[in-house]
Amino acid sequence: MPEIDRYVIMGEMSLDGGIQPIKGVLPIAIQARKEGFKGFILPEVNAREAAIVNDLEVIGVSNLMEVVDFLSGE
C-alpha cells in the first residue's frame, strides 16, 4: 500500500466520479518534487505534462475508483 502522505493528489471530481483536467500541472509537479513528494496522482489527461518532471512518479487516473485502487495497492 502506498504511503498517501508521499503523494500530491489533485483533480476536479464530477458527480459521476470522473476526474476532470486541471490547470497549472507542470509548476505543481515541479514544486512537489522540490518538497520531496514521491508521486503525483492527477487526471489522466494531465499526466503527460507532469511526466516531464524527473524523479516524480506520475499516476494518471480517469475516475475515483482508480485512485482508490492505487491507494489500496491494487
Phi and psi in radians as a Rosetta constraint file:
Dihedral C 1 N 2 CA 2 C 2 CIRCULARHARMONIC -1.165 0.35
Dihedral N 2 CA 2 C 2 N 3 CIRCULARHARMONIC 2.632 0.35
Dihedral C 2 N 3 CA 3 C 3 CIRCULARHARMONIC -1.409 0.35
Dihedral N 3 CA 3 C 3 N 4 CIRCULARHARMONIC 1.858 0.35
Dihedral C 3 N 4 CA 4 C 4 CIRCULARHARMONIC -1.038 0.35
Dihedral N 4 CA 4 C 4 N 5 CIRCULARHARMONIC -0.519 0.35
Dihedral C 4 N 5 CA 5 C 5 CIRCULARHARMONIC -1.297 0.35
Dihedral N 5 CA 5 C 5 N 6 CIRCULARHARMONIC -0.092 0.35
Dihedral C 5 N 6 CA 6 C 6 CIRCULARHARMONIC -1.711 0.35
Dihedral N 6 CA 6 C 6 N 7 CIRCULARHARMONIC 0.094 0.35
Dihedral C 6 N 7 CA 7 C 7 CIRCULARHARMONIC -2.144 0.35
Dihedral N 7 CA 7 C 7 N 8 CIRCULARHARMONIC 2.447 0.35
Dihedral C 7 N 8 CA 8 C 8 CIRCULARHARMONIC -1.560 0.35
Dihedral N 8 CA 8 C 8 N 9 CIRCULARHARMONIC 2.294 0.35
Dihedral C 8 N 9 CA 9 C 9 CIRCULARHARMONIC -2.138 0.35
Dihedral N 9 CA 9 C 9 N 10 CIRCULARHARMONIC 2.082 0.35
Dihedral C 9 N 10 CA 10 C 10 CIRCULARHARMONIC -2.442 0.35
Dihedral N 10 CA 10 C 10 N 11 CIRCULARHARMONIC 2.653 0.35
Dihedral C 10 N 11 CA 11 C 11 CIRCULARHARMONIC 2.723 0.35
Dihedral N 11 CA 11 C 11 N 12 CIRCULARHARMONIC 2.814 0.35
Dihedral C 11 N 12 CA 12 C 12 CIRCULARHARMONIC -1.847 0.35
Dihedral N 12 CA 12 C 12 N 13 CIRCULARHARMONIC 2.125 0.35
Dihedral C 12 N 13 CA 13 C 13 CIRCULARHARMONIC -1.660 0.35
Dihedral N 13 CA 13 C 13 N 14 CIRCULARHARMONIC 2.287 0.35
Dihedral C 13 N 14 CA 14 C 14 CIRCULARHARMONIC -1.538 0.35
Dihedral N 14 CA 14 C 14 N 15 CIRCULARHARMONIC 2.953 0.35
Dihedral C 14 N 15 CA 15 C 15 CIRCULARHARMONIC -1.068 0.35
Dihedral N 15 CA 15 C 15 N 16 CIRCULARHARMONIC -0.442 0.35
Dihedral C 15 N 16 CA 16 C 16 CIRCULARHARMONIC -1.541 0.35
Dihedral N 16 CA 16 C 16 N 17 CIRCULARHARMONIC 0.102 0.35
Dihedral C 16 N 17 CA 17 C 17 CIRCULARHARMONIC 1.597 0.35
Dihedral N 17 CA 17 C 17 N 18 CIRCULARHARMONIC -0.061 0.35
Dihedral C 17 N 18 CA 18 C 18 CIRCULARHARMONIC -1.229 0.35
Dihedral N 18 CA 18 C 18 N 19 CIRCULARHARMONIC 2.609 0.35
Dihedral C 18 N 19 CA 19 C 19 CIRCULARHARMONIC -1.835 0.35
Dihedral N 19 CA 19 C 19 N 20 CIRCULARHARMONIC 2.098 0.35
Dihedral C 19 N 20 CA 20 C 20 CIRCULARHARMONIC -1.623 0.35
Dihedral N 20 CA 20 C 20 N 21 CIRCULARHARMONIC 2.676 0.35
Dihedral C 20 N 21 CA 21 C 21 CIRCULARHARMONIC -1.069 0.35
Dihedral N 21 CA 21 C 21 N 22 CIRCULARHARMONIC 2.728 0.35
Dihedral C 21 N 22 CA 22 C 22 CIRCULARHARMONIC -2.182 0.35
Dihedral N 22 CA 22 C 22 N 23 CIRCULARHARMONIC 2.877 0.35
Dihedral C 22 N 23 CA 23 C 23 CIRCULARHARMONIC -1.782 0.35
Dihedral N 23 CA 23 C 23 N 24 CIRCULARHARMONIC 2.717 0.35
Dihedral C 23 N 24 CA 24 C 24 CIRCULARHARMONIC 1.370 0.35
Dihedral N 24 CA 24 C 24 N 25 CIRCULARHARMONIC 0.497 0.35
Dihedral C 24 N 25 CA 25 C 25 CIRCULARHARMONIC -1.128 0.35
Dihedral N 25 CA 25 C 25 N 26 CIRCULARHARMONIC -0.763 0.35
Dihedral C 25 N 26 CA 26 C 26 CIRCULARHARMONIC -1.075 0.35
Dihedral N 26 CA 26 C 26 N 27 CIRCULARHARMONIC -0.881 0.35
Dihedral C 26 N 27 CA 27 C 27 CIRCULARHARMONIC -1.091 0.35
Dihedral N 27 CA 27 C 27 N 28 CIRCULARHARMONIC -0.563 0.35
Dihedral C 27 N 28 CA 28 C 28 CIRCULARHARMONIC -1.157 0.35
Dihedral N 28 CA 28 C 28 N 29 CIRCULARHARMONIC -0.769 0.35
Dihedral C 28 N 29 CA 29 C 29 CIRCULARHARMONIC -1.106 0.35
Dihedral N 29 CA 29 C 29 N 30 CIRCULARHARMONIC -0.741 0.35
Dihedral C 29 N 30 CA 30 C 30 CIRCULARHARMONIC -1.066 0.35
Dihedral N 30 CA 30 C 30 N 31 CIRCULARHARMONIC -0.786 0.35
Dihedral C 30 N 31 CA 31 C 31 CIRCULARHARMONIC -1.155 0.35
Dihedral N 31 CA 31 C 31 N 32 CIRCULARHARMONIC -0.674 0.35
Dihedral C 31 N 32 CA 32 C 32 CIRCULARHARMONIC -1.051 0.35
Dihedral N 32 CA 32 C 32 N 33 CIRCULARHARMONIC -0.760 0.35
Dihedral C 32 N 33 CA 33 C 33 CIRCULARHARMONIC -1.114 0.35
Dihedral N 33 CA 33 C 33 N 34 CIRCULARHARMONIC -0.771 0.35
Dihedral C 33 N 34 CA 34 C 34 CIRCULARHARMONIC -1.031 0.35
Dihedral N 34 CA 34 C 34 N 35 CIRCULARHARMONIC -0.627 0.35
Dihedral C 34 N 35 CA 35 C 35 CIRCULARHARMONIC -1.487 0.35
Dihedral N 35 CA 35 C 35 N 36 CIRCULARHARMONIC 0.049 0.35
Dihedral C 35 N 36 CA 36 C 36 CIRCULARHARMONIC 1.502 0.35
Dihedral N 36 CA 36 C 36 N 37 CIRCULARHARMONIC 0.279 0.35
Dihedral C 36 N 37 CA 37 C 37 CIRCULARHARMONIC -1.226 0.35
Dihedral N 37 CA 37 C 37 N 38 CIRCULARHARMONIC 2.592 0.35
Dihedral C 37 N 38 CA 38 C 38 CIRCULARHARMONIC -1.394 0.35
Dihedral N 38 CA 38 C 38 N 39 CIRCULARHARMONIC -0.669 0.35
Dihedral C 38 N 39 CA 39 C 39 CIRCULARHARMONIC -2.666 0.35
Dihedral N 39 CA 39 C 39 N 40 CIRCULARHARMONIC 3.054 0.35
Dihedral C 39 N 40 CA 40 C 40 CIRCULARHARMONIC -2.384 0.35
Dihedral N 40 CA 40 C 40 N 41 CIRCULARHARMONIC 2.036 0.35
Dihedral C 40 N 41 CA 41 C 41 CIRCULARHARMONIC -1.767 0.35
Dihedral N 41 CA 41 C 41 N 42 CIRCULARHARMONIC 2.123 0.35
Dihedral C 41 N 42 CA 42 C 42 CIRCULARHARMONIC -2.676 0.35
Dihedral N 42 CA 42 C 42 N 43 CIRCULARHARMONIC 3.017 0.35
Dihedral C 42 N 43 CA 43 C 43 CIRCULARHARMONIC -1.007 0.35
Dihedral N 43 CA 43 C 43 N 44 CIRCULARHARMONIC 2.434 0.35
Dihedral C 43 N 44 CA 44 C 44 CIRCULARHARMONIC -0.940 0.35
Dihedral N 44 CA 44 C 44 N 45 CIRCULARHARMONIC -0.643 0.35
Dihedral C 44 N 45 CA 45 C 45 CIRCULARHARMONIC -1.066 0.35
Dihedral N 45 CA 45 C 45 N 46 CIRCULARHARMONIC -0.534 0.35
Dihedral C 45 N 46 CA 46 C 46 CIRCULARHARMONIC -1.617 0.35
Dihedral N 46 CA 46 C 46 N 47 CIRCULARHARMONIC -0.115 0.35
Dihedral C 46 N 47 CA 47 C 47 CIRCULARHARMONIC -1.075 0.35
Dihedral N 47 CA 47 C 47 N 48 CIRCULARHARMONIC -0.695 0.35
Dihedral C 47 N 48 CA 48 C 48 CIRCULARHARMONIC -1.055 0.35
Dihedral N 48 CA 48 C 48 N 49 CIRCULARHARMONIC -0.747 0.35
Dihedral C 48 N 49 CA 49 C 49 CIRCULARHARMONIC -1.116 0.35
Dihedral N 49 CA 49 C 49 N 50 CIRCULARHARMONIC -0.768 0.35
Dihedral C 49 N 50 CA 50 C 50 CIRCULARHARMONIC -1.182 0.35
Dihedral N 50 CA 50 C 50 N 51 CIRCULARHARMONIC -0.506 0.35
Dihedral C 50 N 51 CA 51 C 51 CIRCULARHARMONIC -1.169 0.35
Dihedral N 51 CA 51 C 51 N 52 CIRCULARHARMONIC -0.192 0.35
Dihedral C 51 N 52 CA 52 C 52 CIRCULARHARMONIC -1.099 0.35
Dihedral N 52 CA 52 C 52 N 53 CIRCULARHARMONIC -0.512 0.35
Dihedral C 52 N 53 CA 53 C 53 CIRCULARHARMONIC -1.365 0.35
Dihedral N 53 CA 53 C 53 N 54 CIRCULARHARMONIC 2.137 0.35
Dihedral C 53 N 54 CA 54 C 54 CIRCULARHARMONIC -1.265 0.35
Dihedral N 54 CA 54 C 54 N 55 CIRCULARHARMONIC 2.712 0.35
Dihedral C 54 N 55 CA 55 C 55 CIRCULARHARMONIC 1.057 0.35
Dihedral N 55 CA 55 C 55 N 56 CIRCULARHARMONIC 0.589 0.35
Dihedral C 55 N 56 CA 56 C 56 CIRCULARHARMONIC -2.435 0.35
Dihedral N 56 CA 56 C 56 N 57 CIRCULARHARMONIC 2.061 0.35
Dihedral C 56 N 57 CA 57 C 57 CIRCULARHARMONIC -1.242 0.35
Dihedral N 57 CA 57 C 57 N 58 CIRCULARHARMONIC 2.185 0.35
Dihedral C 57 N 58 CA 58 C 58 CIRCULARHARMONIC -1.940 0.35
Dihedral N 58 CA 58 C 58 N 59 CIRCULARHARMONIC 2.142 0.35
Dihedral C 58 N 59 CA 59 C 59 CIRCULARHARMONIC -2.049 0.35
Dihedral N 59 CA 59 C 59 N 60 CIRCULARHARMONIC 1.874 0.35
Dihedral C 59 N 60 CA 60 C 60 CIRCULARHARMONIC -1.529 0.35
Dihedral N 60 CA 60 C 60 N 61 CIRCULARHARMONIC 2.306 0.35
Dihedral C 60 N 61 CA 61 C 61 CIRCULARHARMONIC -2.244 0.35
Dihedral N 61 CA 61 C 61 N 62 CIRCULARHARMONIC 2.650 0.35
Dihedral C 61 N 62 CA 62 C 62 CIRCULARHARMONIC -1.935 0.35
Dihedral N 62 CA 62 C 62 N 63 CIRCULARHARMONIC -0.224 0.35
Dihedral C 62 N 63 CA 63 C 63 CIRCULARHARMONIC -2.700 0.35
Dihedral N 63 CA 63 C 63 N 64 CIRCULARHARMONIC 2.911 0.35
Dihedral C 63 N 64 CA 64 C 64 CIRCULARHARMONIC -1.072 0.35
Dihedral N 64 CA 64 C 64 N 65 CIRCULARHARMONIC -0.608 0.35
Dihedral C 64 N 65 CA 65 C 65 CIRCULARHARMONIC -1.088 0.35
Dihedral N 65 CA 65 C 65 N 66 CIRCULARHARMONIC -0.613 0.35
Dihedral C 65 N 66 CA 66 C 66 CIRCULARHARMONIC -1.147 0.35
Dihedral N 66 CA 66 C 66 N 67 CIRCULARHARMONIC -0.612 0.35
Dihedral C 66 N 67 CA 67 C 67 CIRCULARHARMONIC -1.140 0.35
Dihedral N 67 CA 67 C 67 N 68 CIRCULARHARMONIC -0.823 0.35
Dihedral C 67 N 68 CA 68 C 68 CIRCULARHARMONIC -1.058 0.35
Dihedral N 68 CA 68 C 68 N 69 CIRCULARHARMONIC -0.781 0.35
Dihedral C 68 N 69 CA 69 C 69 CIRCULARHARMONIC -1.044 0.35
Dihedral N 69 CA 69 C 69 N 70 CIRCULARHARMONIC -0.794 0.35
Dihedral C 69 N 70 CA 70 C 70 CIRCULARHARMONIC -1.087 0.35
Dihedral N 70 CA 70 C 70 N 71 CIRCULARHARMONIC -0.823 0.35
Dihedral C 70 N 71 CA 71 C 71 CIRCULARHARMONIC -1.199 0.35
Dihedral N 71 CA 71 C 71 N 72 CIRCULARHARMONIC -0.407 0.35
Dihedral C 71 N 72 CA 72 C 72 CIRCULARHARMONIC -1.614 0.35
Dihedral N 72 CA 72 C 72 N 73 CIRCULARHARMONIC 0.079 0.35
Dihedral C 72 N 73 CA 73 C 73 CIRCULARHARMONIC 1.502 0.35
Dihedral N 73 CA 73 C 73 N 74 CIRCULARHARMONIC 0.255 0.35
